[in-house]
Amino acid sequence: MEVSYKNIKVIGFDADDTLWVNETYFRDAEEAFAKLLSQFETPNKIDQELFKMEMENLPVYGYGVKGFILSMVEMALELSNNTVSNLTIAKILAIGKDMINKPVELLDGVEEVLKTFSKDYRLILVTKGDLLDQERKLEKSGLINYFHHIEVLSDKKEANYSKLLKHLDIKPSEFLMIGNSLKSDVLPLINIGAEAIHIPFHTTWAHEEVTVNKQDNKTFATVSSLRDTIQLIA
């Protein structure tokens, strides 16, 4: 069934891996961390255990680079039975700081899309993660002036979106969300009566993956690039 966007007045955009590169840097950091701890375990096992640690720590640290850094430090202590050296801890912190200081690499067509849609729609940025880090990336991106509102959520569940739309006096039927994550940017919006467009990124964090059966009876569009949304919505 074809989706209609004729009632849309506000378009929300995810940030990480929708407007700019993010997950790639986490994968690079995971690889560097595995090499650093290679004397204690195999790279595959280290990746698995680090992911488990991240999931355990999410309720405490939330999303973002800083929580990831703390999980790496905790994982290093656990893998080494608390024998890891101060030098190795310092190198882990350096991996994290390198992630934070990465340049903001915009994805193809981002500014063209924002410039096009800003003429006819109110645009908002809806992301999650560490507030300071997301503010830094947005400032570096040069995109801040396209958005009427910027929201950094602790999580992206139905309740979070419903609260945000109510706060901004936006009817779900008049809201469209565009993002790379089915779990965070698409399905919660469909479930509250809004619209969503999925733009898959080539790398997806395991925590954001959903199985096919969870998408049953969900109507949303999927496009290969952000630029494709111009023709879809026009």
Disulfide bonds with the S-S distance in Angstrom:
none
